[in-house]
Amino acid sequence: MNSRTELTAVLRPACTLLLVMTVLTGMLYPLVVAGIARLLFPVQAAGSLVTVSGRVVGSSLIGQAFTDPAHFWSRPSASTPQPYNGTASGGSNLGPLNPALLDAVKGRIQALRAADPGNLAPVPVDLVTASASGLDPDISVAAAEYQVPRVARSRGLAPTRLRALIAAHTAGRLLGVLGEPRVNVLELNLALDALK
């Protein structure tokens, strides 16, 4: 057997296997998994999109930047070049003693205090620090409660009405034990906008 025949005997099965595995794992498997997901979990497979009057306004899985004093504000985002950029998910990777993180937190506290000067309550940590993904759509119940005076004053609503809205949009712990109760900011603000 010459060397060319030996090379062909080795390369032909390797190339065939590469082609077969590429089709199986790179095309068929993802299509099957996506098809099953669309059948079993259609909302999640489509990105958990939130629609209002047939128009997509966001996703319940990705935060949004709210800066209007009449809305509840989200947790800060560390993604770049714009906040809540799903293609650039990630934290700032700044340690707790990093001066840049300390400056960012101080600036966020100042912005919250400027928007609601009469609120002297301690600022919840999730209103001044980004999550590990930088895309967190939820805030703690304490963070939502902290914002009630500002939103109530801006909208001319009773704080008790806003607290009831927060309670109605609070999701409990996963399986009753994992995580903390949380409020999806987009869904809360949409419910707030629907109030008459």
Summary of the structure (lengths in Angstrom):
residues: 196
radius of gyration: 24.3
end to end distance: 87.0
largest distance: 90.6
contacts: 504
relative contact order: 0.12
helix: 51%
strand: 10%
